[in-house]
Amino acid sequence: MQARQSPVLFITHRQCAAQMGWDLQRFTHHDDKYVTSMCPLAQAQQYLQQFCQVVDQLNTDQPEWQDMEAGYLPLGWQPKYWFSDVDATLLDGECIDQLAMTANVSTKVRHMTTLAMEGKLPFHDAIVQRVALLQGLELEKVEQIAVQMSVMEGLPELLEYTQSHNTKLVMLSGGFKDMLLGWQKEWQAETVIANQLEWHQNTLTGKLRGDIICGQQKSHYARTILQAKQLRVDECLFTGDGANDIPMMQLGGVRLGMCPKKALRPYLNGMTFSGSHLFFKTMLHAAAQTSLSNT
């Protein structure tokens, strides 16, 4: 975000602020769970940098992990467009990992998924190798798995909030379009851009059709939509979880991470490790409230 947008509203979980050792007298109680501070952009960035340093030292099985939520927004900011990764961001898990379980290749696929999301294996190579292992899987099973996937906690509430503010959702996924069309309809997303599985006689061939959607392609399609809709990037929200989302986050705007991998964290101005979108909804609502109370 640009300096002209400061001051900003920094918001964090109350227990997280206490753990960080921040002076709570500098914060205002937003509700029973979160505290806020209206501060210069540089101060908010410093808070978030300190937050990331502590997160790097924690293990996911530590009780403090669920309370690690922090980020900042410009006062009064509401997104016109929301560009989001899907797997492990909107949906609870990776579609390809679920397919791999059915195809009995789970161990190999999950390992490559982890490496790709951490930025240790090029996503292009990882998706090609993982899809090849799905050869022979029946299309009917792919469709069954698609409807069985669950959404991340708090997503319905966040969608209700953004839709009430006329925010348009664009799904940019390294997953599979064949599995996301139903979710696109349910979430009222404007469009979904994702990889397309190839099949023959209702059986997966182990190949993809068309362009492979990886990090650079997500960024390309986001830029294309920005230009077509005559949008500024600072009018947009971007959400993701892995290294594959870095090129999209580099566009700018407001960038939030859902349990983000370490490689992605430096590109964000907000993140939660609770696994819930309720924090993102709270961020948007709190920024709007603060703007109103200061006009």
C-alpha positions as CSV (number, residue, x, y, z in Angstrom):
1,M,0.0,0.0,0.0
2,Q,1.1,3.6,-0.6
3,A,2.1,6.1,2.1
4,R,-0.7,8.4,0.9
5,Q,-3.2,6.0,2.4
6,S,-1.9,6.3,5.9
7,P,-3.0,6.5,8.7
8,V,-4.2,2.9,8.6
9,L,-6.1,0.7,11.0
10,F,-4.0,-2.1,12.6
11,I,-6.1,-4.9,14.1
12,T,-5.0,-8.0,15.9
13,H,-6.2,-10.7,18.2
14,R,-6.1,-9.5,21.8
15,Q,-4.1,-12.6,23.0
16,C,-1.7,-12.1,20.1
17,A,-1.1,-8.5,21.2
18,A,-0.4,-9.6,24.7
19,Q,2.0,-12.3,23.5
20,M,3.8,-9.9,21.3
21,G,4.3,-7.6,24.3
22,W,2.7,-4.6,22.6
23,D,1.5,-1.8,24.9
24,L,-2.2,-2.5,25.0
25,Q,-2.8,1.1,26.1
26,R,-2.1,2.1,22.5
27,F,-4.9,-0.1,21.3
28,T,-8.7,0.2,21.4
29,H,-10.9,-2.7,22.2
30,H,-12.9,-3.5,19.1
31,D,-14.8,-6.4,20.6
32,D,-14.3,-9.3,23.0
33,K,-11.7,-10.8,20.7
34,Y,-9.8,-8.1,18.8
35,V,-8.0,-4.8,19.5
36,T,-7.2,-2.0,17.0
37,S,-4.9,0.9,16.7
38,M,-5.1,3.8,14.2
39,C,-1.5,4.5,13.4
40,P,0.9,5.6,10.6
41,L,1.6,3.0,7.9
42,A,5.2,2.6,9.0
43,Q,4.1,1.7,12.5
44,A,1.6,-0.9,11.2
45,Q,4.3,-2.4,9.0
46,Q,6.6,-2.6,12.0
47,Y,3.9,-4.4,14.0
48,L,3.4,-6.9,11.2
49,Q,7.1,-7.5,10.8
50,Q,7.4,-8.3,14.5
51,F,4.4,-10.5,14.2
52,C,5.9,-12.6,11.4
53,Q,9.2,-13.0,13.4
54,V,7.2,-14.5,16.2
55,V,5.1,-16.7,13.9
56,D,8.3,-18.1,12.4
57,Q,9.3,-19.4,15.8
58,L,6.0,-21.1,16.7
59,N,4.9,-24.6,15.9
60,T,1.4,-25.2,14.6
61,D,0.6,-27.5,17.6
62,Q,1.2,-24.7,20.1
63,P,-2.0,-23.3,21.6
64,E,-0.9,-19.7,20.8
65,W,-1.0,-20.5,17.0
66,Q,-4.8,-20.1,16.8
67,D,-4.6,-16.6,18.2
68,M,-2.0,-15.4,15.6
69,E,-4.0,-12.9,13.6
70,A,-2.8,-9.4,12.6
71,G,-3.0,-6.9,9.7
72,Y,-3.8,-3.4,8.6
73,L,-6.2,-1.7,6.2
74,P,-6.7,1.9,5.0
75,L,-9.5,3.6,6.9
76,G,-12.8,3.3,5.2
77,W,-11.5,0.9,2.6
78,Q,-13.8,-1.6,0.8
79,P,-12.8,-3.7,-2.1
80,K,-14.5,-3.4,-5.5
81,Y,-13.0,-6.7,-6.6
82,W,-11.7,-9.7,-4.6
83,F,-9.2,-12.0,-6.4
84,S,-8.7,-15.2,-4.5
85,D,-6.8,-18.4,-4.6
86,V,-9.2,-21.3,-3.9
87,D,-7.6,-24.5,-2.5
88,A,-6.7,-24.0,1.2
89,T,-7.9,-20.4,1.0
90,L,-11.6,-20.7,0.3
91,L,-11.9,-24.5,0.3
92,D,-10.6,-26.4,3.3
93,G,-7.8,-28.4,1.7
94,E,-6.3,-29.0,-1.7
95,C,-8.5,-30.5,-4.4
96,I,-5.7,-32.5,-5.9
97,D,-4.8,-34.1,-2.5
98,Q,-8.4,-35.3,-2.2
99,L,-8.2,-36.8,-5.7
100,A,-5.0,-38.4,-4.8
101,M,-6.5,-40.2,-1.8
102,T,-9.2,-41.7,-4.1
103,A,-6.5,-42.7,-6.6
104,N,-4.3,-44.3,-3.8
105,V,-1.3,-42.0,-4.6
106,S,-1.8,-39.7,-1.6
107,T,1.7,-39.9,-0.1
108,K,3.5,-38.9,-3.3
109,V,1.0,-36.1,-4.2
110,R,0.8,-34.6,-0.8
111,H,4.6,-34.4,-0.6
112,M,4.8,-32.5,-3.9
113,T,1.9,-30.3,-2.9
114,T,3.8,-29.2,0.2
115,L,7.0,-28.5,-1.7
116,A,5.1,-26.5,-4.3
117,M,3.2,-24.4,-1.7
118,E,6.4,-23.7,0.2
119,G,8.1,-22.6,-3.1
120,K,10.6,-25.5,-3.0
121,L,9.3,-27.1,-6.2
122,P,8.2,-25.1,-9.3
123,F,4.4,-25.2,-9.4
124,H,4.3,-26.0,-13.1
125,D,6.4,-29.1,-12.6
126,A,4.5,-30.1,-9.5
127,I,1.0,-29.9,-11.1
128,V,2.1,-31.8,-14.2
129,Q,3.7,-34.6,-12.1
130,R,0.8,-34.8,-9.7
131,V,-1.9,-34.9,-12.4
132,A,0.0,-37.7,-14.2
133,L,-0.4,-39.8,-11.1
134,L,-4.2,-39.4,-11.4
135,Q,-4.4,-41.3,-14.7
136,G,-7.2,-43.8,-14.7
137,L,-9.4,-42.0,-12.1
138,E,-13.0,-42.0,-13.1
139,L,-14.6,-38.6,-13.9
140,E,-17.6,-39.6,-11.7
141,K,-15.3,-39.8,-8.7
142,V,-13.9,-36.3,-9.5
143,E,-17.4,-34.9,-9.5
144,Q,-18.2,-36.6,-6.2
145,I,-15.1,-35.2,-4.5
146,A,-15.9,-31.7,-5.7
147,V,-19.3,-31.6,-3.9
148,Q,-17.8,-33.2,-0.8
149,M,-15.2,-30.5,-0.3
150,S,-15.9,-28.2,2.7
151,V,-15.3,-24.5,2.9
152,M,-13.0,-22.7,5.3
153,E,-14.6,-21.5,8.5
154,G,-16.1,-18.0,8.3
155,L,-16.2,-17.9,4.5
156,P,-20.1,-17.7,4.3
157,E,-20.0,-14.7,6.6
158,L,-17.2,-13.0,4.6
159,L,-19.1,-13.7,1.3
160,E,-22.2,-12.2,2.8
161,Y,-20.3,-9.1,3.9
162,T,-18.5,-8.6,0.6
163,Q,-21.6,-9.2,-1.5
164,S,-23.6,-6.7,0.6
165,H,-20.9,-4.1,-0.4
166,N,-21.1,-5.1,-4.1
167,T,-17.6,-6.7,-4.1
168,K,-17.1,-9.0,-7.1
169,L,-15.3,-12.3,-6.5
170,V,-12.8,-13.7,-9.0
171,M,-11.5,-17.3,-8.4
172,L,-7.9,-17.7,-9.6
173,S,-6.9,-21.3,-8.9
174,G,-4.1,-23.7,-9.5
175,G,-6.7,-26.4,-8.9
176,F,-9.2,-27.7,-11.4
177,K,-12.1,-25.8,-13.0
178,D,-14.0,-29.1,-13.3
179,M,-14.3,-29.1,-9.5
180,L,-15.0,-25.4,-9.0
181,L,-17.9,-24.6,-11.3
182,G,-20.4,-25.6,-8.6
183,W,-18.6,-23.4,-6.0
184,Q,-18.5,-20.5,-8.5
185,K,-22.3,-20.6,-8.7
186,E,-22.8,-21.0,-4.9
187,W,-20.4,-18.1,-4.2
188,Q,-21.8,-16.0,-7.0
189,A,-18.3,-15.5,-8.3
190,E,-17.9,-13.5,-11.5
191,T,-15.5,-15.9,-13.0
192,V,-13.3,-18.9,-12.3
193,I,-9.9,-19.4,-13.9
194,A,-8.3,-22.7,-13.2
195,N,-6.6,-25.8,-14.7
196,Q,-8.7,-28.1,-16.8
197,L,-8.4,-31.9,-16.5
198,E,-8.2,-34.0,-19.6
199,W,-10.3,-37.1,-19.8
200,H,-11.2,-39.8,-22.3
201,Q,-14.3,-42.0,-22.0
202,N,-15.0,-40.6,-18.6
203,T,-11.5,-41.4,-17.3
204,L,-8.7,-39.0,-16.5
205,T,-5.8,-39.3,-18.9
206,G,-3.2,-37.8,-16.5
207,K,-2.9,-34.7,-18.5
208,L,-4.2,-31.1,-18.5
209,R,-6.1,-29.3,-21.3
210,G,-5.0,-25.7,-22.3
211,D,-2.7,-23.4,-20.4
212,I,-1.4,-24.4,-17.0
213,I,-2.5,-21.9,-14.4
214,C,0.4,-21.2,-12.1
215,G,1.5,-18.1,-10.2
216,Q,2.4,-16.0,-13.3
217,Q,-0.8,-16.9,-15.0
218,K,-2.8,-15.9,-11.9
219,S,-1.1,-12.5,-12.0
220,H,-1.6,-12.2,-15.7
221,Y,-5.4,-12.8,-15.5
222,A,-5.8,-10.5,-12.6
223,R,-4.0,-7.7,-14.5
224,T,-6.2,-8.4,-17.6
225,I,-9.4,-8.1,-15.5
226,L,-8.1,-4.9,-13.8
227,Q,-7.6,-3.3,-17.2
228,A,-10.9,-4.6,-18.6
229,K,-12.8,-3.2,-15.7
230,Q,-10.7,0.0,-15.4
231,L,-9.9,-0.8,-11.8
232,R,-7.0,0.5,-9.8
233,V,-5.1,-2.2,-7.9
234,D,-5.6,-0.4,-4.6
235,E,-9.4,-1.0,-5.1
236,C,-8.8,-4.8,-4.9
237,L,-8.5,-7.5,-2.3
238,F,-6.2,-10.4,-2.9
239,T,-6.2,-13.6,-0.8
240,G,-4.0,-16.7,-0.9
241,D,-2.0,-19.2,1.1
242,G,1.1,-20.4,-0.8
243,A,4.1,-19.4,-2.8
244,N,2.1,-19.8,-6.0
245,D,0.2,-16.7,-5.0
246,I,3.3,-14.4,-4.8
247,P,3.1,-13.0,-8.3
248,M,-0.6,-12.1,-7.7
249,M,0.3,-10.4,-4.4
250,Q,3.1,-8.5,-6.0
251,L,0.4,-6.5,-7.9
252,G,-0.3,-4.5,-4.8
253,G,-3.7,-3.7,-3.2
254,V,-4.7,-5.3,0.1
255,R,-3.1,-8.7,0.4
256,L,-4.3,-11.2,3.1
257,G,-3.1,-14.7,3.8
258,M,-5.0,-17.6,5.1
259,C,-2.5,-19.7,7.1
260,P,0.1,-18.5,4.7
261,K,3.3,-20.4,4.0
262,K,6.5,-18.6,5.1
263,A,7.5,-17.7,1.5
264,L,4.3,-15.7,1.1
265,R,4.2,-13.8,4.3
266,P,6.6,-10.9,3.3
267,Y,4.1,-9.9,0.6
268,L,1.1,-9.6,2.9
269,N,-0.4,-6.8,4.9
270,G,-2.6,-9.2,6.9
271,M,-2.8,-12.8,7.9
272,T,-4.6,-15.3,10.1
273,F,-3.5,-18.7,11.3
274,S,-6.9,-19.5,12.9
275,G,-8.2,-21.1,9.7
276,S,-11.2,-18.7,9.7
277,H,-12.2,-15.9,7.4
278,L,-14.0,-14.2,10.2
279,F,-10.8,-12.2,10.9
280,F,-10.8,-10.8,7.4
281,K,-14.5,-9.9,7.8
282,T,-13.6,-8.2,11.1
283,M,-10.8,-6.3,9.4
284,L,-13.0,-4.9,6.7
285,H,-15.8,-4.0,9.1
286,A,-13.5,-2.4,11.7
287,A,-11.8,-0.2,9.0
288,A,-15.2,1.0,7.8
289,Q,-16.4,1.7,11.4
290,T,-13.3,3.7,12.2
291,S,-13.7,5.8,9.1
292,L,-17.3,6.6,10.0
293,S,-16.4,7.5,13.6
294,N,-13.7,9.9,12.4
295,T,-15.7,11.8,9.9
